[in-house]
Amino acid sequence: MTDDDLGPTDLLLERHLPAAPETVYRCWTEPDLIRRFFAPAPGRVPEALVEPWPGGIFHVVMEFDEHGRMEGAPGCVLIAEPGRRFAWTDALGPRFRPNPESFFSADITFTAQDGGCLYRVIARHGTEEAAQRHETMGFSEGWGVVADQLGRLAASL
């Protein structure tokens, strides 16, 4: 995957994390670990369910004092390559069944680099307007905070 793969409907976040790619991947595929990093602090993740295989469920519920409970329809895992790549979408539900509405798909890669991991998230949207709305909602800031929380968690494992 290169920057040539990016289009006007995509948002990109990259960070160097101080943990091995396999450990960072575990954080994305083990519900108990997702609960510890996925919501930007002081948010919480009371529920997480992940089946790390193509067609498996990806569902995370977040709670924020100022916004309340944030819960969408369960999504679907598209790619699950331990220590390398994890992708999921809300366009499909578990077992590749279409969801009536979609916002984005996440394509996450983990690459060994400088004693840690190059962590790369591409948020793919159906339209440029949806991508802009996600950025306006705080994609860069929120996913950046989450990446920093993920890095601290992964380094502690």
GINORTA-V23428 format. One line per field, one symbol per residue. ss: DSSP state (H for helix, E for strand, - for the rest). psi: psi as a letter, one per 20 degrees, with the letter a starting at -180 (. if undefined). A space follows every 10 residues. Layout:
ss = ???
psi = ???
This chain:
ss = --HHH----E EEEEEEE--- HHHHHHHHH- HHHHHHH--- ---EEEEEEE ------EEEE EEEE---EEE ----EEEEEE E---EEEEE- -EEHHHEE-- ---EEEEEEE EEE--EEEEE EEEEE--HHH HHHHHHH-HH HHHHHHHHHH HHHHHH-
psi = prihipaijq qppqqpqlqq hhgggghiio hhhghihhpp pkrqnhpppp nmqpirqopp pqppgiibpo paqpappgpn npjgqpqrqj hqaqkkppqh qqgrqpopqo pppljcpopp ppopqhrhgg ggggghikgg gghggggggg ggghhi.
